[in-house]
Amino acid sequence: MNKQTKPGTSKLKIIPLGGLEQIGMNITAFEYEDSIIVVDCGLAFPADDMLGVDLCIPDITYLMDHMDKVKGLMITHGHEDHIGAIPYILKQLNMPIYATRLTMGIIEHKLKEHNLLRGTKRKVVKFGQSINLGQFRVEFIKTNHSIVDAAALAIYSPAGTVIHTGDFKVDYTPVFGDAIDLQRFAELGRRGVLALMCDSTNAERPGFTQSERTVGKTFDTLFQEHRNTRLIIATFASNVDRVQQIINSAYKFGRKVVVEGRSMVNIVETATSLGCIQIPDNTLIDIEQLKNYEDNQTVIITTGSQGESMAALSRMASNIHKKISIGPGDTVIFSSNPIPGNEKAVTNVINELLKKGADVIFQDVHVSGHACQEEIKLIYTLVQPQYSIPIHGEFKHRKAQADTAVQLGIPKENVLMIQSGDILELDENGAEVTGKVQNGAILVDGLGVGDVGNIVLRDRQHLAEDGIMIVVLALDQYTGQLASGPDIVSRGFVYVRESDELMEAMHTVVCDAVQNCLDRGITDWGKLKGTIKDTLGDYIWKKTKRRPMILPIIMEV
């Protein structure tokens, strides 16, 4: 495609629908005239104040409103924050999916679980291959990350070329496959790149990210030092290279390997079937066979490195795992760093493991999958973009990348710190935010998608903080007088058996308030309920300085 903008042609619109205020929920729409392509479709995990919520997925109202323009979904790699929302979004908007081999394998596993496999068009893309979609052509470029088959995207449009790095690092010695295709980035840079959308996750960290291969040496050392104990290693299920290196060390030291945790089993199966993991014969055993081996002959690779309450390691730590119990003869290795916000959960699991007498190692057994400052500088230097659009991260991460871009000579006004929902219109003559689209998180709770909103969360918060009081009374339908009650039921407010005086006093307050209304001829249920709420609420506040939710229930007999 030519990079010159013809007179009178449209501008390219870039519309991030998520992922710019947090780590997670990455999804961006690229629009040119009658064509929209979508890059990534991730979920985010709920914040602490989202009580009971399982997942957050992006709001795609904008895509639904323009569904006739949507040509396809491009996926950079197979992490949950980039693919996790696909099954939910496809139920609203069916579109073809384009991804590399392992990424597609993981996506297909998800689609199978949601019964969406047959109805979804899918195409596995090789590195260097281009896909034509409406006004766009998209090329997949090889990068490195903490999962195999990660890609950057070169998005060609009549308004110019945009490079989207996805999550990446520069690893010259990857465990599996080739190093990042820096040559291609340089070629595109020479031809002219309109904008670079670059991963910001580690943009605050100076220097280079170490190669994944360095972790393999650490594992060899740990296996050597702990020859007499069973090894339990927790890592991210999706870090296929990490799993490969643990298996390599286990084979070297003559240990059998058990893979435990649903997501870990799924990904290892998918990666093995696609040839992304090589497991030597007779190395992998079933969890049922553990009892046939001495402890120092086995290693268990498990999920739960982030302290997730239902993951395998957490269940082992709290004695509720059916097959594995941990004791003094075990060494537990955390091959990950806590994701911001998970530190407390990880510490709790470590404490539980230490109480059981296990040896716990959680330092220097991890390298990041994201580029540090020097690698970000390398990509900018090769690509030489006209505009910089920092993506993937909280504001502070993106601001750190913006500062780096300015140091490298990109004019400050060409570094675009956009927010989710912004419509950024750009061509080589200028770039500006011209509007805002509906965006935000749709909450998934159990099987319900979007039926829990701010009001429900506020109620849950209220219930969690102060509890609930239910006031039940019955009115005679002919006379309008009190037939029975009011009875007061308390949940999460005070322990009733030890608060007789308070409960009796509350009962008297409610009786008086109801009788007062009825004596004045007020029988409207709305007014009665309002009076009960106000009177009882004021009394409870005076006596306890708490504000439980008050729920009056009136029946007619």
Steps between C-alpha positions, in 0.01 A plus 500: 500500500622849430573713803424834331164642593309592189322837508147457628550153648373425849697484820567179691304466824656315796247426775629317810198338671703382803848438638627857544421554869602160629697184428243291316184522285697594189287569192545762227296579188664639184256665260548635150186602306288183465743260676565421867752247629530410868833420669486274809200431721612452859344485843601660828471349845274684747629760743463435874185712523319295230355254748404165351590599143696236305627689194481834322458507121502804269191690392476461121194722443697696237578183303137384528381837365734461199492122462461519121850654485676245726725275288687289752681451832882490507663345809860578598551213751322253725487668842168550679532880493502473118270204425292438814191695389475338154226244587284772660550750218438243222155431646417865429698551179624208293816587307786300345807450723859523371784380725826304503513126567519463882283810554229343283538166681426667835210702352347184350509335841296793638257494207445127552406560866244762390364294205616766253756301300279405207348844448826697507719553193868461592826537311845409629751758376874443451758767583562723199156422360253783426121498522289733284186627672305778329717812490763339723787260455643347818842335520601276793860557618693261727567627854597342834289496814436267796283286272598339170375637165455864608464744210519871429268634230579736214163655409507654152227751409471769228579756773829333596651204688447440872715250691339337805765310699264290713675389821866448418861483609820465299638151567800407284510147645138387541429150632275413205498641149677802357603833646287811437508608133683830553589509131133531404446786746798678340367443146162645595675792669687580178175501303336736747279425799214729596465385862652251746275349767750349742466285815559711816484237777871523592563851364604622847782245525844596365721261304406179318273213601705183543457209263252229601788253464670640813221349709601154373842537664332604826281188489803277447662654808183457710457138390866439594461664843173323588577146389341352813160671499195494280477813282173687446537784249223759450497710185260652246326226303554691177878531539571202279875571483521500881324163514740369232801602709363337815447179299856527360648529851277218630617271218863594563467409870294185441173627646146420385269798430137546603302790349223620735230770467233512230643788295852353523381158375303663213790714378762224528273269298443768234869598482614136482257418219632802302865413564566810716616282793727197468447253784745207513338154510403364844554839668136607546295292746141518620433644845366158609850350445671736749469241776717257297805730527715637779452873566846588365418330169214736409427861410152650487432794266192684622280806463446744787811719481277807553332371818167437322275337758379211285827428316681174572781643718258696721294185550816309597596778744158492669476117517205471261684343206376143456823345370797701634583603855804712577740440787859541624645290214385749234665796327254744341635735233305806380614555142318831456469846648171610659290704259430843662208450739569130565783547752282433806351180356845367407640583846209313664574186297874525580419531872276193490769297320769606750272401792482150350880478516560533127802687365376793285711674231355810335797707386696502173299219335321727254569735214242733355339460159490875440752743353697732730611850395796400282288258294227762461769743379623237252153456348447879473841542337427230242142609426549880508125569535345841436267452801546310826190342664604325825266206578464208746525630852386742765559871444836497681634222275384678183637833625843337548494386136385845386804653677730249326346584160562873556863426599538320166398813310127451437337844540299524822181588309540175299494281813131421540386403851148388412244334728264208446201620297686780320463528122847590375497615136837521330690519175843642421362856510374485857346303786225598742240346729168586335252332732421228750314169469326295767753279678566337834476164671206262473500281812466122479361332812433128469296454183376860503672742262428867562218445751720625784560873473603789724175498699525128578867541596410792724237283671752217544749746649232625734405146604865407549568802720187524718274201436123493448187532715179351364173629652197277427141599582150404388199733461135396510366560149156614624580715803851607395618430855808307608421127488841367604857618552706701455769230524862604457760269346866603517782368277857629522400783737511369858493152648136491606535265797744736671308819416156439653465853636586666171267270302212565741559874485502488118179297504333765717622782270359326190167414675453862607586634153259259322218557749546875473458478120195275523336726763538791257335292228820450296470158334704565187773234501763731351454754780493229766825351370662844486397574858635165626833555320543855626394440861693176547802633311521811721464292818769249397739779403450669836564179694773330292637754246428242225273517199378150408279456195137499619256295295130530605268223373123558527242227440122508490291239682 
